[in-house]
């Protein structure tokens, strides 16, 4: 009997066990409905099993894991377990089945395309097979990837992208290691920095990039990773800030990027780091000339990637004219090679991974001393890099710089005293740099600035930039986040000037979690007329009298996370909120009822309440997530 036939029989056994368990259950048993869902999903998977001919190791592993779930005795212990525990177990099984169905459906589509295309004996004999160590480890059946036709069939999805910009952006995913979460924001900044995307009619470059990112998701070329709401309940929000790439799609992108000489890959499909370029011949195994890409990659195994930059040879001259230097997975960045580069436009040295656990550090702060010479540099990322205590004053010489990402540089204490020369800067992110005490002079003169994250309000004196200084000069500011330090000295009426930011659509205000109600004081806040998203964090006040629906008529998203807030009743000024997305998280003192929220926010399509105070209606105090139309509307309002 074939292995495939055995699997089909096992599914039949699973279904029979579930049906017997349902017969033994009472009609009122809350787990019955979930049992029925599992049976339905198994039936759907069973119909797919007969269509797939190729089983790779990952698919086999997923099926084995599913069998283990049934072998754990879920059906036998139903009488000994609580209904909620049974339901949770069954829901986990449903997720495993959904994962198997996704893999099978993808394999069926690949096989369909293979059989629908005419065969070329010559091409079959001249197969250009590029396998990497991690790809080989997957054990994918040779029938899928042995032939060049497989790559051609997968490439149809690439060719179906109408815009060249989307194709180039998609190729960028080929450099990332397999099965990793890629943070969206550094990715978009890279696209902008290299000029892969540019601003369009009435759209910023960032908005164009967001549309491309969503298009790649909608076409199934990248997989969205939703933010987890609560690890215990395994819920997730509709917000997508990261993504992954299916191994088969990644494989196809490597093949295209290599042939197009967009990136340098070796014959095994492995990315060639800058330190190993000299180890490869001028052509690959198929005789195709290997033209050096102007993109260099820092890898974990590189000790001193730019050791030859001081030399006067062809390799040094090649490296001096690099367009992009991208840190793929190097943990320690050494040397003072930055000053030797001549025409670099993108320095992505910081973290691109979704998780903050990925550690990067500089050996010496001197690495950045040569930054001022980079007159072509458009994008600089030092995100999450440790041991950077200050930025050199020479950074003000970056006359072409558009994006400066310093997010989560936790050791950063000092910025240049005056940054007014960075006239082309459109994005500045200094959020989570908690040792910064004030903002540099000249920030108010950066008239092109569209995004400013991490503006610090502290106990600053002298020439430091104040919040009130920004309104007059930053006319194009769309996103602003503010961090209020524990020792902040806030001038009277400073927050009232927020209303003068005519284009501001997203505003985040974070208070130091150690600020007391008395220390924070009652400051009046006025909001811009077109504000669409408001995010308040660690609110030190029990009430927010300035948070009124009549003052925020354009608001679509309201997030309040952490702090002393205990009521939303005072916000009822006779008007209903137009908010569609409401998230209330870690407000232990908040006394709120679900029905009351739905009355105050009648247009809401998504409500999320995490760890809130037990109300009269919700005796259990459990987390509450309500989505009116699943994620359909949620994705349409990404800000």
Residue, then its C-alpha position, 0 to 999 in steps of 0.5 A: x500500500x502506498x504511503x499516500x493511501x495510508x495517509x488518506x486512511x489515517x484521515x478517515x480514522x481521525x474523522x471516525x474518532x471525532x464523530x464518535x466523540x460528538x455522539x457521546x457528547x451532550x447537545x449543550x456541550x460547547x465543544x461540539x461545534x468545534x468538533x464539527x469544525x475539525x471534521x469539516x476541515x479534515x474532509x477538506x484536507x482529505x479531498x486534497x490528498x489525492x491531488x498531490x503527488x509530491x511530498x517534501x519533508x516539511x509536508x511529511x513533518x506537518x502530517x506527522x505532527x497532526x497524527x501526534x495531536x490525535x495520539x495525545x489522547x484528546x478524545x479519550x480525556x474529554x471526560x477528564x478535561x474542562x470544555x475550554x481545554x478541549x476547545x483550545x486543543x481542537x482549535x490548535x488541531x484546526x490550525x495544523x490542518x490549515x497549514x497542511x492544506x496550504x502546503x498541499x494547495x501550493x504543491x498542486x498548483x506547481x504540478x498543474x503548471x508543470x504539466x500544462x507547459x510543453x516539454x523541451x528535451x534540450x532544456x530538460x538536459x541542460x537543467x540549471x539547478x542551483x541548490x543551497x544547503x538549507x534548500x537541500x535540507x528541506x528534502x523537496x522531491x526532485x520532481x518539483x525542482x529538478x527541472x528548469x520548468x519548475x522555476x519557469x512555472x513559479x516565475x509566472x507569478x513574478x511575471x504577472x506583476x505589472x509594475x517594474x517597481x513591484x518586481x524589483x521590490x520582490x527581488x529584494x526578498x531573495x537575500x534574507x535567510x530562509x524562514x525568517x520574519x522580515x520587518x516591513x519598515x526597514x524593507x520599505x526604507x531600503x526600497x526608497x533609499x535605492x530609488x526602487x520606489x519613488x513618490x507618485x501623484x499625490x502619494x509619498x514614496x512611503x505610501x507607494x511602497x506600502x501599496x506594493x507591500x500590500x500587493x505582494x501580500x494579496x498575490x500570495x508572494x509574501x505571507x503577512x505576519x500579524x501582531x500577536x494580541x495575547x500569547x495565551x489566547x493565541x489571538x492576533x490583530x489585523x495589523x501587519x508589520x512583518x512578513x515571511x517568504x515561502x521557501x519555494x517563492x524564495x527559491x524562485x527569486x534567487x534564480x531570477x536575481x542571480x540571472x538578472x545579476x541583481x544580487x550576487x549568488x553562488x552556484x549553490x544559491x547562497x548569497x555571496x558576502x563582500x568578504x568572499x567576492x574574490x573567491x569566485x571566478x568571472x563566470x558561473x558553472x553554466x558559463x554565464x558571466x558574473x558581473x559584480x552587483x553594486x550591492x554588498x552584504x555583511x554576513x555572520x562569517x565575515x571578520x573584516x569584510x572591507x580589509x582591501x579598501x585601503x588598497x589600490x587594486x580593482x577590488x578596492x575600486x569596485x568596493x569604493x563604488x558600492x551602491x548599497x551595503x546591507x547587514x544580513x546577519x553580522x552581529x559585530x561590525x568592525x573597522x573604519x571602512x565607511x570613510x572609504x566608500x565614495x558613492x554609497x546610497x544605502x547603509x543598512x547596518x542595523x536590524x531588519x529582523x522582526x524580533x528585538x532579540x537579534x543583537x548587533x554591536x559596533x566594535x568601536x564608535x569610530x566606525x561612524x566618523x567617516x559618515x560626513x564624506x558620504x554625499x550620496x547617502x540617502x538611507x542610513x540605518x543603525x536600528x538596534x545597534x549597541x555601543x553607539x553612544x553618540x553621532x559625530x557632528x560630521x553627520x550634518x554633511x550628509x546633504x542627500x540623506x532622506x531617511x535616518x533610522x536610529x530606532x532602539x539604539x539604547x546606548x545613544x546619549x548624544x546627537x549633533x547640537x545642530x542638524x539644520x543642514x539635513x535639508x533633504x531629510x524626510x524620515x527621522x526615527x529616534x524612538x526607543x533611544x531612552x538616554x537622549x535628554x533633548x532634541x537638537x537645534x535645527x530640527x524645526x528647519x527640516x522643512x521636508x520632514x514627513x515622519x518624526x518618531x521619538x521626539x524627546x520632551x525633557x528637562x532641556x535648557x538653552x538651544x534645545x528644540x521644543x515641541x512648539x518650535x516644530x509647528x511653524x516649519x514642518x508643514x509636511x509632517x504626517x507622522x509624529x511620536x513624542x516621548x515625555x521623560x520623567x523630568x520633563x519641563x513642559x511649557x504652558x500651551x505647548x501641546x495646544x500647538x499640535x493643532x497647527x500641523x495641518x497634514x498630521x495624520x498619525x500621533x503617538x504620545x508616550x509618557x515615562x512609566x514612572x511619571x506620577x499624576x501630580x508630576x505630569x500635571x493637567x496639560x491641555x492638548x489640541x489635535x490637528x483637524x485631519x488626525x486619523x490615528x491617535x496612540x497614547x501610552x502609559x497615560x499618567x492620568x485617570x481621566x482625559x478631558x481633552x479626548x472628545x469625539x467632537x474634537x477628533x471627527x476624522x479619527x479612525x484609530x484610537x489606541x490607549x496602552x498602559x497607565x492610570x486611565x480608569x474611565x472613558x465616560x467623560x468623553x461623552x459630549x453628546x457626540x458618537x465616535x467615528x473610530x473604526x479601530x479601538x485598542x485598550x491594552x494593559x489598563x488595569x484600572x479601566x472600568x468598561x463594559x463591552x456593550x458600553x464600548x459598542x454604544x460609544x463607538x458604533x462604527x467600530x469594526x475592531x475592538x481589542x481589550x487586553x487585561x482590563x479591570x473586571x466589569x459588571x458584565x464581564x465577570x471573568x475579566x478575560x481578554x476581549x477581541x471583537x472583529x466585525x468583518x474579520x480582517x477585510x476592513x482592517x487591512x484597508x485602514x493601515x496607517 
